[in-house]
Amino acid sequence: MGALAELAGDEKNGDGSRTFVFMNESHTLGNALKTIIARYPEVDFCGYTIPHPTEQKLHFRIQSHRERAIDLLKRGLEDLEALCDHTIETFEKEINSFNAKDVEIN
């Protein structure tokens, strides 16, 4: 993953509202992370933009009146990691099962 920063001047909106800038990231991370975080009941708004197609910057916005945005981002990244780990484990299990059946047939 690329670097992460907060946009300057965002502090005036409180700890629950932040825009994070991910460097060298794209819609792949943005859409997956948005889908996870937007489902949290304490989130009022979650979205992302790619400000310019020639720059690999992802602006990721979280707004909540109940929790700090940075905590929601950390939770979302952890949940996304767990989902990816589960997907890889399930895929590898099914590949091994398929390959075992292929050996039995031949």
N, C-alpha and C positions, 0 to 999 in steps of 0.2 A: 504494500500500500504506500502511497505517496505521503507527503507532509500534510499536516493539518494546522489551520490557523482560525482565529475568530476575526470577523470584520471589525475594524476600528470604529469606535463610537457607538457600538451596540450596547454598551453597559447601561445606558440610560433607560433601557426597556426592562431592566430587572433580570434576575438570574434565570427566570423561566423562559425568556425569549432570547434566542441567539441565532446568528447565522454563522455557520462553520464553512471554511473553504478547504476543500480537499484538493491537493495538487496531484496531477497525473492520474486522475480518476474520471470516469465517464458515466453514462446512463446505466451501465451494468451494476455498479455499486449504488448509484443514486436511486434507481427504481426499486431494487431489492430492499435497501435500507428504509426507504420511505414506506413501502408496503408493510414492513414489520412495525415501525415506530408509530405510524398513523393509527394502528389498531389499539394502542395502549389507551385505556379510558382516561388517563390524566392528560392526554395530549389534545390541545385545542386546534393546533394546525401543524402540519408537517408537509414540507415540499422541497423541491430542489430545482435548480436551473443550471444550465450550461451557458454562461453569459455570452461566449463567443466561440464559434466552431473551430477556430484556429488555435485556441488556448485550451489546454487540458486542465481546466479548473471546474470544480463542481461546487456550487454554492448550495448549502444544505441548511434549511430553516426549520427550527423547532420552536413552538410556542406552547407554554403551559402555565397555568396560574397555580398549580399544585406542586410541581417539582422543578428542580433546576434542569435546564436544557442539557447541560453537559452530562448529568447523570442519566438522562433519557438516551442520549447518544451512546454512552458507554454500554448501557443495557441493550440497546438495539444492535450494536456491533457484536456483543456477546451472543445474543439470540441468533443473529445471522451466522456467526461462526458455528454455533451448535447445529443449526439447520444444514449448513454445508457439510459438516462432519457426518451427520446422519445420512445425507444424500450419498456421500462417498462410500460409507460403510455398506449401505443398502445396495448400491451399484456393484461394489466388489463382491458381495455375497452372491448376488444374482449371476455375475459373470463366472464365478467359481462353480456355481451350481450348473450353469449351462455347459461349461467346459467338462465337468464330470459326466454329464449325460452324453455329451458328444464322444467321449472316450469309451463309454459303455456300448454305444451303437456301433462303433468301428471295431 
